[in-house]
């Protein structure tokens, strides 16, 4: 009987902790999926795996991942409500961990809007052949910018607490790269109008993506 009671007590204490861990892992998996595809976009600008069908698959993936955001958010909201209805001692971090997980989902969902736009522009550029009109320096710089975005995305998506200083440094680095590419590529005026449009779309989407990740830094590390 004592063993059974101990087992029940352990279940009541550990079950909520497991649920919280599952919610954190779901958010981490979401960010891992984002970072892998963002890394793939960087590959395309480096001239690797420039397959239109692969890029179109990513466009479908963004729609699916956006739907996953809503599912994960609902599960987190349910867990938050359960923790309010059945509070348990020793789980005081629940009111911090779960809301921050929900904030991370919101950041991911907004970031995907810009990634979807970027992927659509790349799909068009590959299909029309306009990507060949982008200068080598732009493609190299834009790829480097995306890689820096990957690093920031992975930092936000860790199940461990976000390292505020590291994330801030990664975002500063990415924003500096964005500024460098913009200054370098907007100077020449001899490019055809459609190339200016393509570059402008890509840089705008990248800037908005970094802005969303910056808002994630502010939301997820409010005490830093």
Biotite code that builds the C-alpha atoms (Angstrom):
import biotite.structure as struc

atoms = struc.array([
    struc.Atom([0.000, 0.000, 0.000], chain_id="A", res_id=1, res_name="UNK", atom_name="CA", element="C"),
    struc.Atom([2.789, 2.400, 0.903], chain_id="A", res_id=2, res_name="UNK", atom_name="CA", element="C"),
    struc.Atom([4.486, 1.642, -2.404], chain_id="A", res_id=3, res_name="UNK", atom_name="CA", element="C"),
    struc.Atom([1.263, 2.293, -4.279], chain_id="A", res_id=4, res_name="UNK", atom_name="CA", element="C"),
    struc.Atom([0.738, 5.600, -2.491], chain_id="A", res_id=5, res_name="UNK", atom_name="CA", element="C"),
    struc.Atom([4.310, 6.644, -3.199], chain_id="A", res_id=6, res_name="UNK", atom_name="CA", element="C"),
    struc.Atom([3.845, 5.726, -6.845], chain_id="A", res_id=7, res_name="UNK", atom_name="CA", element="C"),
    struc.Atom([0.632, 7.764, -7.033], chain_id="A", res_id=8, res_name="UNK", atom_name="CA", element="C"),
    struc.Atom([2.288, 10.750, -5.392], chain_id="A", res_id=9, res_name="UNK", atom_name="CA", element="C"),
    struc.Atom([5.189, 10.538, -7.812], chain_id="A", res_id=10, res_name="UNK", atom_name="CA", element="C"),
    struc.Atom([2.774, 10.399, -10.729], chain_id="A", res_id=11, res_name="UNK", atom_name="CA", element="C"),
    struc.Atom([0.873, 13.476, -9.533], chain_id="A", res_id=12, res_name="UNK", atom_name="CA", element="C"),
    struc.Atom([4.100, 15.433, -9.153], chain_id="A", res_id=13, res_name="UNK", atom_name="CA", element="C"),
    struc.Atom([5.939, 14.231, -12.251], chain_id="A", res_id=14, res_name="UNK", atom_name="CA", element="C"),
    struc.Atom([3.054, 14.133, -14.735], chain_id="A", res_id=15, res_name="UNK", atom_name="CA", element="C"),
    struc.Atom([2.694, 17.934, -14.958], chain_id="A", res_id=16, res_name="UNK", atom_name="CA", element="C"),
    struc.Atom([6.463, 18.267, -15.314], chain_id="A", res_id=17, res_name="UNK", atom_name="CA", element="C"),
    struc.Atom([6.374, 15.788, -18.205], chain_id="A", res_id=18, res_name="UNK", atom_name="CA", element="C"),
    struc.Atom([3.545, 17.733, -19.844], chain_id="A", res_id=19, res_name="UNK", atom_name="CA", element="C"),
    struc.Atom([5.489, 20.976, -19.559], chain_id="A", res_id=20, res_name="UNK", atom_name="CA", element="C"),
    struc.Atom([8.546, 19.289, -21.057], chain_id="A", res_id=21, res_name="UNK", atom_name="CA", element="C"),
    struc.Atom([6.433, 17.995, -23.953], chain_id="A", res_id=22, res_name="UNK", atom_name="CA", element="C"),
    struc.Atom([5.161, 21.508, -24.665], chain_id="A", res_id=23, res_name="UNK", atom_name="CA", element="C"),
    struc.Atom([8.708, 22.877, -24.597], chain_id="A", res_id=24, res_name="UNK", atom_name="CA", element="C"),
    struc.Atom([9.867, 20.102, -26.916], chain_id="A", res_id=25, res_name="UNK", atom_name="CA", element="C"),
    struc.Atom([7.047, 20.818, -29.369], chain_id="A", res_id=26, res_name="UNK", atom_name="CA", element="C"),
    struc.Atom([8.143, 24.449, -29.572], chain_id="A", res_id=27, res_name="UNK", atom_name="CA", element="C"),
    struc.Atom([11.779, 23.392, -29.957], chain_id="A", res_id=28, res_name="UNK", atom_name="CA", element="C"),
    struc.Atom([10.831, 21.009, -32.777], chain_id="A", res_id=29, res_name="UNK", atom_name="CA", element="C"),
    struc.Atom([8.970, 23.854, -34.482], chain_id="A", res_id=30, res_name="UNK", atom_name="CA", element="C"),
    struc.Atom([12.058, 26.061, -34.415], chain_id="A", res_id=31, res_name="UNK", atom_name="CA", element="C"),
    struc.Atom([14.248, 23.182, -35.586], chain_id="A", res_id=32, res_name="UNK", atom_name="CA", element="C"),
    struc.Atom([11.975, 22.738, -38.618], chain_id="A", res_id=33, res_name="UNK", atom_name="CA", element="C"),
    struc.Atom([12.180, 26.474, -39.326], chain_id="A", res_id=34, res_name="UNK", atom_name="CA", element="C"),
    struc.Atom([15.961, 26.616, -39.022], chain_id="A", res_id=35, res_name="UNK", atom_name="CA", element="C"),
    struc.Atom([16.465, 23.606, -41.320], chain_id="A", res_id=36, res_name="UNK", atom_name="CA", element="C"),
    struc.Atom([14.412, 25.168, -44.081], chain_id="A", res_id=37, res_name="UNK", atom_name="CA", element="C"),
    struc.Atom([16.047, 28.551, -43.601], chain_id="A", res_id=38, res_name="UNK", atom_name="CA", element="C"),
    struc.Atom([19.393, 26.789, -43.888], chain_id="A", res_id=39, res_name="UNK", atom_name="CA", element="C"),
    struc.Atom([18.110, 25.201, -47.102], chain_id="A", res_id=40, res_name="UNK", atom_name="CA", element="C"),
    struc.Atom([17.215, 28.616, -48.507], chain_id="A", res_id=41, res_name="UNK", atom_name="CA", element="C"),
    struc.Atom([20.779, 29.729, -47.794], chain_id="A", res_id=42, res_name="UNK", atom_name="CA", element="C"),
    struc.Atom([22.015, 26.688, -49.746], chain_id="A", res_id=43, res_name="UNK", atom_name="CA", element="C"),
    struc.Atom([20.006, 27.792, -52.778], chain_id="A", res_id=44, res_name="UNK", atom_name="CA", element="C"),
    struc.Atom([21.600, 31.240, -52.788], chain_id="A", res_id=45, res_name="UNK", atom_name="CA", element="C"),
    struc.Atom([24.990, 29.555, -52.614], chain_id="A", res_id=46, res_name="UNK", atom_name="CA", element="C"),
    struc.Atom([24.107, 27.615, -55.770], chain_id="A", res_id=47, res_name="UNK", atom_name="CA", element="C"),
    struc.Atom([23.456, 24.292, -54.047], chain_id="A", res_id=48, res_name="UNK", atom_name="CA", element="C"),
    struc.Atom([20.244, 22.261, -54.370], chain_id="A", res_id=49, res_name="UNK", atom_name="CA", element="C"),
    struc.Atom([18.590, 24.895, -56.580], chain_id="A", res_id=50, res_name="UNK", atom_name="CA", element="C"),
    struc.Atom([15.649, 22.611, -57.297], chain_id="A", res_id=51, res_name="UNK", atom_name="CA", element="C"),
    struc.Atom([12.347, 24.391, -57.935], chain_id="A", res_id=52, res_name="UNK", atom_name="CA", element="C"),
    struc.Atom([10.333, 21.449, -56.641], chain_id="A", res_id=53, res_name="UNK", atom_name="CA", element="C"),
    struc.Atom([12.280, 21.463, -53.390], chain_id="A", res_id=54, res_name="UNK", atom_name="CA", element="C"),
    struc.Atom([11.547, 25.156, -52.919], chain_id="A", res_id=55, res_name="UNK", atom_name="CA", element="C"),
    struc.Atom([7.866, 24.551, -53.661], chain_id="A", res_id=56, res_name="UNK", atom_name="CA", element="C"),
    struc.Atom([7.855, 21.818, -51.046], chain_id="A", res_id=57, res_name="UNK", atom_name="CA", element="C"),
    struc.Atom([9.120, 24.382, -48.556], chain_id="A", res_id=58, res_name="UNK", atom_name="CA", element="C"),
    struc.Atom([6.203, 26.639, -49.503], chain_id="A", res_id=59, res_name="UNK", atom_name="CA", element="C"),
    struc.Atom([3.848, 23.793, -48.605], chain_id="A", res_id=60, res_name="UNK", atom_name="CA", element="C"),
    struc.Atom([5.851, 23.163, -45.443], chain_id="A", res_id=61, res_name="UNK", atom_name="CA", element="C"),
    struc.Atom([5.363, 26.744, -44.238], chain_id="A", res_id=62, res_name="UNK", atom_name="CA", element="C"),
    struc.Atom([1.595, 26.307, -44.503], chain_id="A", res_id=63, res_name="UNK", atom_name="CA", element="C"),
    struc.Atom([1.765, 23.061, -42.537], chain_id="A", res_id=64, res_name="UNK", atom_name="CA", element="C"),
    struc.Atom([4.051, 24.536, -39.896], chain_id="A", res_id=65, res_name="UNK", atom_name="CA", element="C"),
    struc.Atom([1.738, 27.529, -39.525], chain_id="A", res_id=66, res_name="UNK", atom_name="CA", element="C"),
    struc.Atom([-1.075, 25.087, -38.770], chain_id="A", res_id=67, res_name="UNK", atom_name="CA", element="C"),
    struc.Atom([1.217, 23.380, -36.252], chain_id="A", res_id=68, res_name="UNK", atom_name="CA", element="C"),
    struc.Atom([1.648, 26.727, -34.495], chain_id="A", res_id=69, res_name="UNK", atom_name="CA", element="C"),
    struc.Atom([-2.053, 26.912, -33.778], chain_id="A", res_id=70, res_name="UNK", atom_name="CA", element="C"),
    struc.Atom([-2.144, 23.306, -32.544], chain_id="A", res_id=71, res_name="UNK", atom_name="CA", element="C"),
    struc.Atom([0.838, 23.845, -30.238], chain_id="A", res_id=72, res_name="UNK", atom_name="CA", element="C"),
    struc.Atom([-0.607, 27.115, -28.938], chain_id="A", res_id=73, res_name="UNK", atom_name="CA", element="C"),
    struc.Atom([-3.870, 25.371, -28.035], chain_id="A", res_id=74, res_name="UNK", atom_name="CA", element="C"),
    struc.Atom([-2.012, 22.637, -26.174], chain_id="A", res_id=75, res_name="UNK", atom_name="CA", element="C"),
    struc.Atom([-0.032, 25.229, -24.212], chain_id="A", res_id=76, res_name="UNK", atom_name="CA", element="C"),
    struc.Atom([-3.189, 27.186, -23.382], chain_id="A", res_id=77, res_name="UNK", atom_name="CA", element="C"),
    struc.Atom([-4.803, 23.969, -22.146], chain_id="A", res_id=78, res_name="UNK", atom_name="CA", element="C"),
    struc.Atom([-1.785, 23.234, -19.959], chain_id="A", res_id=79, res_name="UNK", atom_name="CA", element="C"),
    struc.Atom([-1.834, 26.779, -18.551], chain_id="A", res_id=80, res_name="UNK", atom_name="CA", element="C"),
    struc.Atom([-5.517, 26.410, -17.718], chain_id="A", res_id=81, res_name="UNK", atom_name="CA", element="C"),
    struc.Atom([-4.913, 23.013, -16.101], chain_id="A", res_id=82, res_name="UNK", atom_name="CA", element="C"),
    struc.Atom([-2.134, 24.437, -13.958], chain_id="A", res_id=83, res_name="UNK", atom_name="CA", element="C"),
    struc.Atom([-4.510, 27.148, -12.732], chain_id="A", res_id=84, res_name="UNK", atom_name="CA", element="C"),
    struc.Atom([-7.261, 24.670, -11.916], chain_id="A", res_id=85, res_name="UNK", atom_name="CA", element="C"),
    struc.Atom([-4.957, 22.140, -10.276], chain_id="A", res_id=86, res_name="UNK", atom_name="CA", element="C"),
    struc.Atom([-1.983, 24.045, -8.838], chain_id="A", res_id=87, res_name="UNK", atom_name="CA", element="C"),
    struc.Atom([0.732, 21.870, -7.340], chain_id="A", res_id=88, res_name="UNK", atom_name="CA", element="C"),
    struc.Atom([3.571, 22.877, -5.114], chain_id="A", res_id=89, res_name="UNK", atom_name="CA", element="C"),
    struc.Atom([7.074, 22.699, -6.504], chain_id="A", res_id=90, res_name="UNK", atom_name="CA", element="C"),
    struc.Atom([6.040, 23.703, -10.007], chain_id="A", res_id=91, res_name="UNK", atom_name="CA", element="C"),
    struc.Atom([6.307, 27.441, -9.556], chain_id="A", res_id=92, res_name="UNK", atom_name="CA", element="C"),
    struc.Atom([8.110, 27.839, -12.871], chain_id="A", res_id=93, res_name="UNK", atom_name="CA", element="C"),
    struc.Atom([4.999, 26.763, -14.754], chain_id="A", res_id=94, res_name="UNK", atom_name="CA", element="C"),
    struc.Atom([3.675, 30.319, -14.820], chain_id="A", res_id=95, res_name="UNK", atom_name="CA", element="C"),
    struc.Atom([6.926, 31.382, -16.482], chain_id="A", res_id=96, res_name="UNK", atom_name="CA", element="C"),
    struc.Atom([7.774, 28.443, -18.757], chain_id="A", res_id=97, res_name="UNK", atom_name="CA", element="C"),
    struc.Atom([4.393, 27.974, -20.411], chain_id="A", res_id=98, res_name="UNK", atom_name="CA", element="C"),
    struc.Atom([3.666, 31.648, -21.230], chain_id="A", res_id=99, res_name="UNK", atom_name="CA", element="C"),
    struc.Atom([7.157, 32.001, -22.683], chain_id="A", res_id=100, res_name="UNK", atom_name="CA", element="C"),
    struc.Atom([6.596, 28.863, -24.764], chain_id="A", res_id=101, res_name="UNK", atom_name="CA", element="C"),
    struc.Atom([3.396, 30.441, -26.059], chain_id="A", res_id=102, res_name="UNK", atom_name="CA", element="C"),
    struc.Atom([5.264, 33.676, -26.839], chain_id="A", res_id=103, res_name="UNK", atom_name="CA", element="C"),
    struc.Atom([7.858, 31.654, -28.759], chain_id="A", res_id=104, res_name="UNK", atom_name="CA", element="C"),
    struc.Atom([5.083, 30.095, -30.864], chain_id="A", res_id=105, res_name="UNK", atom_name="CA", element="C"),
    struc.Atom([3.734, 33.574, -31.672], chain_id="A", res_id=106, res_name="UNK", atom_name="CA", element="C"),
    struc.Atom([7.196, 34.717, -32.778], chain_id="A", res_id=107, res_name="UNK", atom_name="CA", element="C"),
    struc.Atom([7.576, 31.600, -34.941], chain_id="A", res_id=108, res_name="UNK", atom_name="CA", element="C"),
    struc.Atom([4.180, 32.106, -36.564], chain_id="A", res_id=109, res_name="UNK", atom_name="CA", element="C"),
    struc.Atom([4.959, 35.724, -37.467], chain_id="A", res_id=110, res_name="UNK", atom_name="CA", element="C"),
    struc.Atom([8.438, 34.825, -38.698], chain_id="A", res_id=111, res_name="UNK", atom_name="CA", element="C"),
    struc.Atom([6.917, 32.211, -40.995], chain_id="A", res_id=112, res_name="UNK", atom_name="CA", element="C"),
    struc.Atom([4.853, 34.876, -42.751], chain_id="A", res_id=113, res_name="UNK", atom_name="CA", element="C"),
    struc.Atom([8.101, 36.479, -43.935], chain_id="A", res_id=114, res_name="UNK", atom_name="CA", element="C"),
    struc.Atom([9.764, 33.147, -44.671], chain_id="A", res_id=115, res_name="UNK", atom_name="CA", element="C"),
    struc.Atom([6.773, 32.174, -46.785], chain_id="A", res_id=116, res_name="UNK", atom_name="CA", element="C"),
    struc.Atom([7.060, 35.441, -48.740], chain_id="A", res_id=117, res_name="UNK", atom_name="CA", element="C"),
    struc.Atom([10.811, 34.944, -49.168], chain_id="A", res_id=118, res_name="UNK", atom_name="CA", element="C"),
    struc.Atom([10.320, 31.380, -50.390], chain_id="A", res_id=119, res_name="UNK", atom_name="CA", element="C"),
    struc.Atom([7.626, 32.493, -52.833], chain_id="A", res_id=120, res_name="UNK", atom_name="CA", element="C"),
    struc.Atom([9.997, 35.119, -54.271], chain_id="A", res_id=121, res_name="UNK", atom_name="CA", element="C"),
    struc.Atom([12.746, 32.516, -54.582], chain_id="A", res_id=122, res_name="UNK", atom_name="CA", element="C"),
    struc.Atom([10.372, 30.094, -56.287], chain_id="A", res_id=123, res_name="UNK", atom_name="CA", element="C"),
    struc.Atom([9.521, 32.766, -58.848], chain_id="A", res_id=124, res_name="UNK", atom_name="CA", element="C"),
    struc.Atom([13.191, 33.713, -59.315], chain_id="A", res_id=125, res_name="UNK", atom_name="CA", element="C"),
    struc.Atom([14.175, 30.104, -59.978], chain_id="A", res_id=126, res_name="UNK", atom_name="CA", element="C"),
    struc.Atom([11.237, 29.405, -62.275], chain_id="A", res_id=127, res_name="UNK", atom_name="CA", element="C"),
    struc.Atom([11.741, 32.593, -64.311], chain_id="A", res_id=128, res_name="UNK", atom_name="CA", element="C"),
    struc.Atom([15.526, 32.386, -64.308], chain_id="A", res_id=129, res_name="UNK", atom_name="CA", element="C"),
    struc.Atom([15.810, 35.811, -62.683], chain_id="A", res_id=130, res_name="UNK", atom_name="CA", element="C"),
    struc.Atom([17.995, 34.389, -59.960], chain_id="A", res_id=131, res_name="UNK", atom_name="CA", element="C"),
    struc.Atom([20.829, 34.294, -62.494], chain_id="A", res_id=132, res_name="UNK", atom_name="CA", element="C"),
    struc.Atom([20.637, 38.105, -62.722], chain_id="A", res_id=133, res_name="UNK", atom_name="CA", element="C"),
    struc.Atom([21.498, 38.512, -59.056], chain_id="A", res_id=134, res_name="UNK", atom_name="CA", element="C"),
    struc.Atom([25.143, 39.358, -58.532], chain_id="A", res_id=135, res_name="UNK", atom_name="CA", element="C"),
    struc.Atom([27.428, 36.787, -56.959], chain_id="A", res_id=136, res_name="UNK", atom_name="CA", element="C"),
    struc.Atom([28.150, 39.232, -54.138], chain_id="A", res_id=137, res_name="UNK", atom_name="CA", element="C"),
    struc.Atom([24.441, 39.638, -53.375], chain_id="A", res_id=138, res_name="UNK", atom_name="CA", element="C"),
    struc.Atom([23.823, 35.897, -53.321], chain_id="A", res_id=139, res_name="UNK", atom_name="CA", element="C"),
    struc.Atom([26.842, 35.308, -51.091], chain_id="A", res_id=140, res_name="UNK", atom_name="CA", element="C"),
    struc.Atom([25.876, 38.136, -48.741], chain_id="A", res_id=141, res_name="UNK", atom_name="CA", element="C"),
    struc.Atom([22.224, 37.108, -48.594], chain_id="A", res_id=142, res_name="UNK", atom_name="CA", element="C"),
    struc.Atom([23.201, 33.513, -47.896], chain_id="A", res_id=143, res_name="UNK", atom_name="CA", element="C"),
    struc.Atom([25.477, 34.668, -45.059], chain_id="A", res_id=144, res_name="UNK", atom_name="CA", element="C"),
    struc.Atom([22.597, 36.745, -43.701], chain_id="A", res_id=145, res_name="UNK", atom_name="CA", element="C"),
    struc.Atom([20.284, 33.728, -43.707], chain_id="A", res_id=146, res_name="UNK", atom_name="CA", element="C"),
    struc.Atom([22.893, 31.599, -41.923], chain_id="A", res_id=147, res_name="UNK", atom_name="CA", element="C"),
    struc.Atom([23.040, 34.190, -39.162], chain_id="A", res_id=148, res_name="UNK", atom_name="CA", element="C"),
    struc.Atom([19.256, 34.052, -38.975], chain_id="A", res_id=149, res_name="UNK", atom_name="CA", element="C"),
    struc.Atom([19.519, 30.275, -38.594], chain_id="A", res_id=150, res_name="UNK", atom_name="CA", element="C"),
    struc.Atom([21.814, 30.704, -35.582], chain_id="A", res_id=151, res_name="UNK", atom_name="CA", element="C"),
    struc.Atom([19.391, 33.123, -33.904], chain_id="A", res_id=152, res_name="UNK", atom_name="CA", element="C"),
    struc.Atom([16.425, 30.838, -34.637], chain_id="A", res_id=153, res_name="UNK", atom_name="CA", element="C"),
    struc.Atom([18.193, 27.879, -33.086], chain_id="A", res_id=154, res_name="UNK", atom_name="CA", element="C"),
    struc.Atom([19.036, 29.905, -29.991], chain_id="A", res_id=155, res_name="UNK", atom_name="CA", element="C"),
    struc.Atom([15.374, 30.843, -29.462], chain_id="A", res_id=156, res_name="UNK", atom_name="CA", element="C"),
    struc.Atom([14.282, 27.257, -30.082], chain_id="A", res_id=157, res_name="UNK", atom_name="CA", element="C"),
    struc.Atom([16.411, 25.608, -27.409], chain_id="A", res_id=158, res_name="UNK", atom_name="CA", element="C"),
    struc.Atom([14.503, 23.847, -24.626], chain_id="A", res_id=159, res_name="UNK", atom_name="CA", element="C"),
    struc.Atom([16.910, 25.372, -22.108], chain_id="A", res_id=160, res_name="UNK", atom_name="CA", element="C"),
    struc.Atom([16.414, 29.028, -21.092], chain_id="A", res_id=161, res_name="UNK", atom_name="CA", element="C"),
    struc.Atom([17.268, 31.497, -23.826], chain_id="A", res_id=162, res_name="UNK", atom_name="CA", element="C"),
    struc.Atom([20.729, 33.003, -23.404], chain_id="A", res_id=163, res_name="UNK", atom_name="CA", element="C"),
    struc.Atom([19.833, 36.678, -23.642], chain_id="A", res_id=164, res_name="UNK", atom_name="CA", element="C"),
    struc.Atom([23.364, 37.947, -24.278], chain_id="A", res_id=165, res_name="UNK", atom_name="CA", element="C"),
    struc.Atom([24.104, 35.327, -26.924], chain_id="A", res_id=166, res_name="UNK", atom_name="CA", element="C"),
    struc.Atom([20.808, 35.899, -28.736], chain_id="A", res_id=167, res_name="UNK", atom_name="CA", element="C"),
    struc.Atom([21.331, 39.665, -28.688], chain_id="A", res_id=168, res_name="UNK", atom_name="CA", element="C"),
    struc.Atom([24.823, 39.224, -30.157], chain_id="A", res_id=169, res_name="UNK", atom_name="CA", element="C"),
    struc.Atom([23.535, 36.887, -32.882], chain_id="A", res_id=170, res_name="UNK", atom_name="CA", element="C"),
    struc.Atom([20.803, 39.345, -33.853], chain_id="A", res_id=171, res_name="UNK", atom_name="CA", element="C"),
    struc.Atom([23.230, 42.267, -33.830], chain_id="A", res_id=172, res_name="UNK", atom_name="CA", element="C"),
    struc.Atom([25.496, 40.290, -36.142], chain_id="A", res_id=173, res_name="UNK", atom_name="CA", element="C"),
    struc.Atom([22.631, 39.408, -38.495], chain_id="A", res_id=174, res_name="UNK", atom_name="CA", element="C"),
    struc.Atom([21.372, 42.996, -38.618], chain_id="A", res_id=175, res_name="UNK", atom_name="CA", element="C"),
    struc.Atom([24.880, 44.252, -39.357], chain_id="A", res_id=176, res_name="UNK", atom_name="CA", element="C"),
    struc.Atom([25.068, 41.771, -42.252], chain_id="A", res_id=177, res_name="UNK", atom_name="CA", element="C"),
    struc.Atom([21.703, 42.985, -43.539], chain_id="A", res_id=178, res_name="UNK", atom_name="CA", element="C"),
    struc.Atom([22.938, 46.585, -43.476], chain_id="A", res_id=179, res_name="UNK", atom_name="CA", element="C"),
    struc.Atom([26.118, 45.586, -45.287], chain_id="A", res_id=180, res_name="UNK", atom_name="CA", element="C"),
    struc.Atom([24.242, 43.786, -48.070], chain_id="A", res_id=181, res_name="UNK", atom_name="CA", element="C"),
    struc.Atom([21.790, 46.646, -48.464], chain_id="A", res_id=182, res_name="UNK", atom_name="CA", element="C"),
    struc.Atom([24.519, 49.261, -48.745], chain_id="A", res_id=183, res_name="UNK", atom_name="CA", element="C"),
    struc.Atom([26.518, 47.130, -51.159], chain_id="A", res_id=184, res_name="UNK", atom_name="CA", element="C"),
    struc.Atom([23.683, 46.135, -53.437], chain_id="A", res_id=185, res_name="UNK", atom_name="CA", element="C"),
    struc.Atom([21.616, 49.307, -53.645], chain_id="A", res_id=186, res_name="UNK", atom_name="CA", element="C"),
    struc.Atom([24.577, 51.358, -54.873], chain_id="A", res_id=187, res_name="UNK", atom_name="CA", element="C"),
    struc.Atom([24.715, 50.031, -58.482], chain_id="A", res_id=188, res_name="UNK", atom_name="CA", element="C"),
    struc.Atom([21.906, 51.405, -60.652], chain_id="A", res_id=189, res_name="UNK", atom_name="CA", element="C"),
    struc.Atom([22.560, 49.419, -63.833], chain_id="A", res_id=190, res_name="UNK", atom_name="CA", element="C"),
    struc.Atom([20.553, 46.348, -62.851], chain_id="A", res_id=191, res_name="UNK", atom_name="CA", element="C"),
    struc.Atom([17.213, 45.759, -64.625], chain_id="A", res_id=192, res_name="UNK", atom_name="CA", element="C"),
    struc.Atom([14.088, 46.901, -62.715], chain_id="A", res_id=193, res_name="UNK", atom_name="CA", element="C"),
    struc.Atom([12.971, 43.316, -62.095], chain_id="A", res_id=194, res_name="UNK", atom_name="CA", element="C"),
    struc.Atom([16.266, 42.559, -60.362], chain_id="A", res_id=195, res_name="UNK", atom_name="CA", element="C"),
    struc.Atom([15.806, 45.589, -58.114], chain_id="A", res_id=196, res_name="UNK", atom_name="CA", element="C"),
    struc.Atom([12.328, 44.295, -57.299], chain_id="A", res_id=197, res_name="UNK", atom_name="CA", element="C"),
    struc.Atom([13.588, 40.812, -56.471], chain_id="A", res_id=198, res_name="UNK", atom_name="CA", element="C"),
    struc.Atom([16.415, 42.104, -54.312], chain_id="A", res_id=199, res_name="UNK", atom_name="CA", element="C"),
    struc.Atom([14.075, 44.520, -52.580], chain_id="A", res_id=200, res_name="UNK", atom_name="CA", element="C"),
    struc.Atom([11.571, 41.762, -51.791], chain_id="A", res_id=201, res_name="UNK", atom_name="CA", element="C"),
    struc.Atom([14.234, 39.440, -50.404], chain_id="A", res_id=202, res_name="UNK", atom_name="CA", element="C"),
    struc.Atom([15.880, 42.135, -48.280], chain_id="A", res_id=203, res_name="UNK", atom_name="CA", element="C"),
    struc.Atom([12.534, 43.384, -46.980], chain_id="A", res_id=204, res_name="UNK", atom_name="CA", element="C"),
    struc.Atom([11.499, 39.879, -45.961], chain_id="A", res_id=205, res_name="UNK", atom_name="CA", element="C"),
    struc.Atom([14.869, 39.277, -44.312], chain_id="A", res_id=206, res_name="UNK", atom_name="CA", element="C"),
    struc.Atom([14.615, 42.548, -42.406], chain_id="A", res_id=207, res_name="UNK", atom_name="CA", element="C"),
    struc.Atom([11.120, 41.716, -41.191], chain_id="A", res_id=208, res_name="UNK", atom_name="CA", element="C"),
    struc.Atom([12.243, 38.229, -40.183], chain_id="A", res_id=209, res_name="UNK", atom_name="CA", element="C"),
    struc.Atom([15.046, 39.683, -38.062], chain_id="A", res_id=210, res_name="UNK", atom_name="CA", element="C"),
    struc.Atom([12.591, 42.175, -36.538], chain_id="A", res_id=211, res_name="UNK", atom_name="CA", element="C"),
    struc.Atom([10.353, 39.282, -35.466], chain_id="A", res_id=212, res_name="UNK", atom_name="CA", element="C"),
    struc.Atom([13.300, 37.436, -33.960], chain_id="A", res_id=213, res_name="UNK", atom_name="CA", element="C"),
    struc.Atom([14.280, 40.638, -32.151], chain_id="A", res_id=214, res_name="UNK", atom_name="CA", element="C"),
    struc.Atom([10.770, 40.846, -30.721], chain_id="A", res_id=215, res_name="UNK", atom_name="CA", element="C"),
    struc.Atom([11.304, 37.252, -29.573], chain_id="A", res_id=216, res_name="UNK", atom_name="CA", element="C"),
    struc.Atom([14.403, 38.330, -27.697], chain_id="A", res_id=217, res_name="UNK", atom_name="CA", element="C"),
    struc.Atom([12.411, 41.027, -25.922], chain_id="A", res_id=218, res_name="UNK", atom_name="CA", element="C"),
    struc.Atom([9.475, 38.722, -25.130], chain_id="A", res_id=219, res_name="UNK", atom_name="CA", element="C"),
    struc.Atom([11.463, 35.652, -24.055], chain_id="A", res_id=220, res_name="UNK", atom_name="CA", element="C"),
    struc.Atom([14.139, 37.360, -21.975], chain_id="A", res_id=221, res_name="UNK", atom_name="CA", element="C"),
    struc.Atom([12.237, 40.194, -20.267], chain_id="A", res_id=222, res_name="UNK", atom_name="CA", element="C"),
    struc.Atom([14.386, 40.058, -17.160], chain_id="A", res_id=223, res_name="UNK", atom_name="CA", element="C"),
    struc.Atom([17.710, 40.405, -18.954], chain_id="A", res_id=224, res_name="UNK", atom_name="CA", element="C"),
])
